[in-house]
Amino acid sequence: MMFNFGKTNKKEFQQTGSPQGDDTDIPEEEISVKAQANSLVKRISFACIALVIVFYLIGIYWSVEPDVFSVQYKDAYKNEGANKTLIVGYTTVATAEKVTSTMLNKNGGYLSNDVIPPSLFLDNIPAWEFGVLVQIRDLVSVLRNDMSRSQSQSLENADLTQAEPLLNNDHSSWLVPRPEGVYSEAVDKLKSFREGLNNPSKSDAQFYARADNLKTWLDLVNKRLGGLSQRLSASVVESRINTDMSGDSAAAQSAQSSRQVSVKTPWLEIDDTFYEARGACWALIHFLKAVEVDFGPVLEKKNAKASLSQIIKELEATQESVWSPFILNGSGFGVMANHSLVMANYISRANAGLIDLKELLENG
C-alpha cells in the first residue's frame, strides 16, 4: 500500500522547515529570535553550573585549616653563641602574634564577616576562627592584667592596654570597624610590646614568668575547655543532674533551676561547635608550647613538665584529619560514628590534665 502526501515545495520547505502550506509558515525573524533565546538560556545554565563548581572548589580550598607551626624563634635570644640568654616572655608574645596573623592570613583570609559567596555559605571555618579568637583574647587579657605586671598596684603596659580592646571588637562585623583591620592593629601592639622586652630603655615592658601568673591563665583555659566539652557531649540528648550549687550549703542563685536538666546541642550547630573546639585546641597547642619555653624554670621546679607535655599531646590528637565529608552525629554506641563525642573525649582528658597541672603549680 502506498501513501501519497502530495508534493512539497522545496523552497517552502527550506524556509519553514515544514512541508505545510502557507497558513502555517513561520517567519524567519521569529525562528531567529527563538534560536537566540534558546542559546541564551543554555549559556546562562552552563555559566551557573560553572559558577557553582568554581564556588565549591574555592570553598574546599578555603576550608583547609592551617597546620601547627613551630614556636621556636631565632631572635628570642639576647646574644648568640654559648652564652645566649633567652628573653623571658618573648616566645609567648611572638606566638600570640603569629597565631593571630595566621588566623587572618590563612587560605581565603578572615571569613567570619564575609557576606558574599562562597564564604557566605561556609560556616565551619568561621566557627574555627572564633575558637582561635577566644583563646587569643584570653591570653592577651592575662598578659595585660597579670603577666606584664609585678603586683596589683603596678601600672599597665601601654601597648597591651590598647591590644586587648582591639581584639574584643565584634568578630562578625562587616562594616567599620572591620575585624581584619583592628585585629591587625592588635598584632602591631603585641609586636611593639615584644620588642620592648628586649629594650633596656623600656622599663615598662616586662614579663613575669611566675607560677601564679601561669595558673591564672590556666584557670581560664580550664573553664573554656570544660564548656566546649559539655557542648560537644550534648550532640546527643542526655539528662544531667544539676550540680550548680554543689559544695556550699549556704550558696544561693538568682533563679531556681530544675534538679535534673536535659541538654541537646541544636542539630544545625553540631558542626559549628566541633570546629570551634578544633580551632580553640589549635591555638592552645601553640600557646602551651610557648608557655613551656617561657615558664620552663617554674615548671621544672614544680616537676610539672611531663604533665604539660601530656596535655599538649591530648590536644594534638584533636587536629587529626577528618576523613568524612560531614561531621557525623551517631548515637553513643550506635553504628555511626559521633565526631563530637570523640573530640569531647580528647578535650576532657586535656582538661583533667590541666587540673592536675594547676595543683602542681599551687602545691608542688
C-alpha positions as CSV (number, residue, x, y, z in Angstrom):
1,M,0.0,0.0,0.0
2,M,1.3,3.4,-0.9
3,F,0.6,6.7,0.8
4,N,0.7,9.9,-1.2
5,F,1.2,13.0,0.9
6,G,1.3,15.3,-2.1
7,K,4.2,17.3,-3.4
8,T,6.1,19.7,-1.2
9,N,7.5,23.0,-2.4
10,K,11.3,22.7,-2.0
11,K,11.8,26.4,-1.4
12,E,9.0,26.5,1.1
13,F,10.4,23.6,3.0
14,Q,13.8,25.2,3.2
15,Q,12.4,28.4,4.6
16,T,9.9,27.0,7.1
17,G,11.4,23.6,7.9
18,S,7.9,22.2,7.4
19,P,6.0,20.7,4.5
20,Q,2.9,22.5,5.4
21,G,1.2,25.1,3.4
22,D,1.3,28.9,3.6
23,D,-1.2,29.0,6.5
24,T,1.4,27.5,8.9
25,D,4.5,29.3,7.7
26,I,6.8,30.7,10.5
27,P,8.6,34.0,9.7
28,E,12.4,33.8,9.7
29,E,12.6,36.6,12.3
30,E,10.6,34.5,14.8
31,I,12.8,31.5,14.2
32,S,15.9,33.5,14.7
33,V,14.6,35.0,18.0
34,K,13.7,31.6,19.4
35,A,17.1,30.2,18.4
36,Q,18.8,33.1,20.2
37,A,16.6,32.7,23.3
38,N,17.4,29.0,23.5
39,S,21.1,29.7,23.0
40,L,21.0,32.4,25.8
41,V,19.2,30.0,28.2
42,K,21.9,27.4,27.5
43,R,24.7,29.8,28.1
44,I,23.2,31.1,31.3
45,S,22.6,27.5,32.5
46,F,26.2,26.5,31.8
47,A,27.5,29.7,33.4
48,C,25.5,29.0,36.6
49,I,26.8,25.4,36.7
50,A,30.4,26.5,36.2
51,L,30.0,29.2,38.9
52,V,28.7,26.6,41.4
53,I,31.6,24.3,40.6
54,V,34.1,27.2,41.0
55,F,32.5,28.3,44.3
56,Y,32.6,24.7,45.5
57,L,36.3,24.3,44.7
58,I,37.1,27.7,46.3
59,G,35.1,26.6,49.4
60,I,37.1,23.4,49.7
61,Y,40.4,25.4,49.4
62,W,39.3,28.0,51.9
63,S,38.1,25.3,54.4
64,V,41.7,23.8,54.7
65,E,42.8,24.6,58.3
66,P,46.3,25.8,58.9
67,D,49.0,23.4,60.1
68,V,50.6,23.5,63.5
69,F,53.8,25.6,63.4
70,S,56.9,25.8,65.5
71,V,57.2,28.2,68.4
72,Q,61.0,28.4,68.3
73,Y,62.3,31.8,67.3
74,K,65.9,32.6,66.5
75,D,65.6,36.2,67.6
76,A,64.3,35.2,71.1
77,Y,67.8,35.3,72.5
78,K,69.7,38.4,73.6
79,N,73.0,37.2,72.3
80,E,74.3,34.3,70.2
81,G,76.9,31.7,71.0
82,A,77.3,29.5,74.0
83,N,76.2,32.2,76.4
84,K,72.9,33.2,74.6
85,T,70.2,34.2,77.0
86,L,66.5,33.6,76.4
87,I,64.3,36.7,76.6
88,V,61.6,35.8,79.1
89,G,58.1,36.2,77.6
90,Y,59.4,36.6,74.0
91,T,58.1,33.2,72.9
92,T,54.6,33.6,74.4
93,V,54.1,37.1,72.9
94,A,55.5,36.2,69.5
95,T,53.3,33.1,69.4
96,A,50.2,35.2,70.1
97,E,51.2,37.4,67.2
98,K,51.7,34.5,64.8
99,V,48.5,32.7,65.8
100,T,46.5,35.9,65.2
101,S,48.3,36.6,61.9
102,T,47.7,33.0,60.7
103,M,44.0,33.3,61.5
104,L,43.8,36.5,59.4
105,N,46.0,35.4,56.5
106,K,45.2,31.7,56.0
107,N,43.5,30.4,52.9
108,G,40.8,32.8,51.9
109,G,41.8,35.2,54.7
110,Y,39.4,36.1,57.5
111,L,35.9,34.7,56.7
112,S,33.8,35.4,59.7
113,N,32.4,38.7,58.4
114,D,32.1,37.9,54.7
115,V,28.6,38.4,53.3
116,I,29.1,37.3,49.7
117,P,29.5,33.8,48.2
118,P,31.2,31.4,48.5
119,S,32.3,32.3,52.1
120,L,28.7,33.2,52.9
121,F,27.9,29.5,52.7
122,L,30.9,28.4,54.8
123,D,30.2,28.1,58.5
124,N,32.8,25.7,59.7
125,I,35.9,27.9,59.1
126,P,34.2,31.0,60.8
127,A,33.5,28.7,63.8
128,W,37.1,27.6,63.8
129,E,38.2,31.3,63.7
130,F,36.0,32.1,66.6
131,G,37.5,29.3,68.7
132,V,41.0,30.6,67.9
133,L,40.0,34.2,68.7
134,V,38.6,33.4,72.1
135,Q,41.9,31.8,73.1
136,I,43.8,34.8,71.8
137,R,41.6,37.2,73.8
138,D,42.1,35.2,77.0
139,L,45.8,35.1,76.7
140,V,46.2,38.8,75.9
141,S,43.9,39.6,78.8
142,V,46.1,37.7,81.2
143,L,49.2,39.3,79.5
144,R,47.8,42.7,80.2
145,N,46.5,42.2,83.7
146,D,48.9,39.7,85.2
147,M,52.0,38.5,83.3
148,S,53.2,42.0,82.5
149,R,52.6,43.4,86.0
150,S,54.7,42.7,89.1
151,Q,51.8,43.3,91.5
152,S,48.2,44.7,91.7
153,Q,49.4,48.3,92.2
154,S,51.8,48.4,89.2
155,L,50.9,50.2,86.0
156,E,49.6,48.5,82.9
157,N,51.8,48.3,79.7
158,A,50.5,50.9,77.2
159,D,50.7,48.5,74.2
160,L,48.8,45.7,75.9
161,T,46.2,48.3,77.2
162,Q,45.4,49.0,73.6
163,A,45.8,45.5,72.2
164,E,43.1,43.9,74.4
165,P,40.1,46.1,73.5
166,L,41.1,45.9,69.8
167,L,40.9,42.1,70.0
168,N,37.5,42.4,71.6
169,N,35.9,44.1,68.6
170,D,32.9,42.2,67.1
171,H,34.4,39.3,65.1
172,S,31.5,39.2,62.6
173,S,31.2,42.9,61.8
174,W,31.4,43.7,58.0
175,L,31.1,47.4,58.5
176,V,33.5,49.9,60.1
177,P,35.5,48.9,62.0
178,R,36.3,45.7,60.1
179,P,37.8,42.9,62.3
180,E,40.7,42.4,59.9
181,G,41.9,46.0,60.4
182,V,41.5,46.1,64.2
183,Y,43.0,42.7,64.8
184,S,46.0,43.5,62.6
185,E,46.4,46.7,64.7
186,A,46.4,44.5,67.8
187,V,49.2,42.4,66.3
188,D,51.2,45.5,65.8
189,K,50.7,46.4,69.5
190,L,51.8,42.9,70.6
191,K,54.9,43.3,68.4
192,S,55.7,46.6,70.0
193,F,55.4,45.1,73.4
194,R,57.6,42.1,72.4
195,E,60.3,44.5,71.0
196,G,60.1,46.4,74.3
197,L,61.0,43.2,76.2
198,N,64.5,43.3,74.6
199,N,64.9,47.0,75.0
200,P,66.6,48.0,78.3
201,S,65.3,51.6,77.9
202,K,61.7,50.4,78.1
203,S,61.4,49.5,81.7
204,D,57.6,49.4,81.5
205,A,57.8,46.3,79.1
206,Q,58.1,43.4,81.5
207,F,57.1,39.7,81.5
208,Y,56.9,38.0,84.9
209,A,57.1,34.2,84.5
210,R,55.7,33.3,87.9
211,A,53.6,30.2,88.9
212,D,50.7,32.4,90.0
213,N,50.5,34.2,86.6
214,L,50.6,30.9,84.7
215,K,47.9,29.5,87.0
216,T,45.7,32.5,86.3
217,W,45.7,31.8,82.6
218,L,45.3,28.0,83.1
219,D,42.1,28.8,85.1
220,L,40.6,30.5,82.1
221,V,41.7,27.7,79.8
222,N,40.2,25.2,82.2
223,K,36.8,26.8,82.0
224,R,36.9,27.2,78.2
225,L,37.7,23.6,77.6
226,G,35.1,22.5,80.2
227,G,32.4,24.5,78.4
228,L,33.4,23.1,75.0
229,S,33.5,19.5,76.3
230,Q,29.9,19.9,77.6
231,R,28.6,21.4,74.4
232,L,30.3,18.6,72.3
233,S,28.9,15.9,74.6
234,A,25.4,17.4,74.2
235,S,25.4,16.4,70.5
236,V,23.3,13.5,71.7
237,V,20.4,14.1,74.1
238,E,21.3,13.4,77.6
239,S,19.9,14.1,81.1
240,R,22.2,15.6,83.7
241,I,21.9,16.2,87.4
242,N,22.1,19.9,88.3
243,T,25.3,20.4,90.3
244,D,25.3,24.2,90.2
245,M,25.1,24.5,94.0
246,S,27.3,21.6,95.0
247,G,29.9,22.1,97.6
248,D,28.3,25.0,99.6
249,S,25.2,24.5,101.7
250,A,24.8,28.3,102.2
251,A,25.1,29.1,98.5
252,A,22.3,30.8,96.6
253,Q,21.4,31.5,93.0
254,S,19.3,34.2,91.3
255,A,16.8,31.9,89.6
256,Q,15.6,28.4,90.7
257,S,16.5,25.6,88.3
258,S,15.4,22.0,88.0
259,R,17.2,19.2,89.8
260,Q,17.6,17.3,86.6
261,V,18.1,19.0,83.2
262,S,18.0,17.7,79.6
263,V,20.6,19.2,77.2
264,K,20.9,18.9,73.5
265,T,23.1,20.9,71.0
266,P,20.8,22.1,68.1
267,W,21.3,19.9,65.0
268,L,22.4,22.8,62.9
269,E,25.1,23.9,65.4
270,I,26.8,20.5,65.9
271,D,29.4,21.0,63.2
272,D,30.0,24.6,64.3
273,T,30.6,23.5,67.8
274,F,33.0,20.8,66.6
275,Y,35.1,23.3,64.5
276,E,35.0,25.9,67.3
277,A,36.5,23.4,69.6
278,R,39.0,22.4,66.9
279,G,40.1,26.0,66.5
280,A,40.4,26.5,70.2
281,C,42.6,23.4,70.6
282,W,44.8,24.5,67.6
283,A,45.5,27.8,69.3
284,L,46.1,26.2,72.7
285,I,48.7,23.8,71.3
286,H,50.9,26.8,70.3
287,F,50.2,28.8,73.5
288,L,51.1,25.8,75.8
289,K,54.3,25.1,73.8
290,A,55.2,28.8,74.2
291,V,54.5,28.6,77.9
292,E,56.7,25.5,78.1
293,V,59.6,27.7,76.9
294,D,59.0,30.9,78.9
295,F,57.9,29.2,82.2
296,G,60.5,26.4,81.8
297,P,62.3,27.0,85.2
298,V,58.9,27.3,87.0
299,L,57.6,24.0,85.5
300,E,61.0,22.3,86.2
301,K,60.9,23.4,89.9
302,K,57.3,22.1,90.2
303,N,58.2,18.9,88.4
304,A,55.3,19.7,86.0
305,K,56.9,19.5,82.6
306,A,55.7,15.9,82.0
307,S,52.1,17.0,82.8
308,L,52.2,19.9,80.4
309,S,53.6,17.6,77.6
310,Q,50.8,15.2,78.1
311,I,48.2,17.9,77.8
312,I,49.7,19.1,74.6
313,K,49.7,15.5,73.3
314,E,46.0,15.2,74.0
315,L,45.3,18.5,72.2
316,E,47.3,17.4,69.2
317,A,45.0,14.4,68.8
318,T,42.1,16.9,68.1
319,Q,43.9,18.0,65.0
320,E,43.8,14.7,63.2
321,S,42.3,14.8,59.7
322,V,38.5,14.4,59.4
323,W,38.1,11.9,56.6
324,S,34.3,12.2,56.5
325,P,32.8,14.9,54.3
326,F,30.3,15.6,57.1
327,I,30.6,15.8,60.9
328,L,28.8,12.6,61.8
329,N,26.5,12.5,64.8
330,G,25.8,8.9,65.6
331,S,24.2,8.0,68.9
332,G,26.5,6.8,71.7
333,F,27.4,3.2,70.9
334,G,25.4,3.2,67.7
335,V,26.6,2.0,64.2
336,M,27.5,5.5,63.0
337,A,30.5,7.4,64.5
338,N,30.0,10.6,66.6
339,H,32.8,13.0,65.9
340,S,31.7,15.4,68.6
341,L,32.0,12.7,71.3
342,V,35.5,11.8,70.1
343,M,36.5,15.5,70.3
344,A,34.9,15.8,73.7
345,N,37.0,12.8,74.9
346,Y,40.3,14.4,73.9
347,I,39.3,17.8,75.4
348,S,38.1,16.2,78.6
349,R,41.4,14.3,79.0
350,A,43.4,17.5,78.4
351,N,41.2,19.4,80.8
352,A,41.8,16.8,83.5
353,G,45.5,17.2,82.9
354,L,45.1,21.0,83.3
355,I,43.5,20.5,86.7
356,D,46.5,18.3,87.8
357,L,48.9,20.9,86.4
358,K,47.3,23.7,88.4
359,E,47.5,21.7,91.6
360,L,51.2,21.1,90.9
361,L,51.8,24.8,90.4
362,E,49.9,25.7,93.5
363,N,51.2,23.0,95.9
364,G,54.1,21.3,94.1
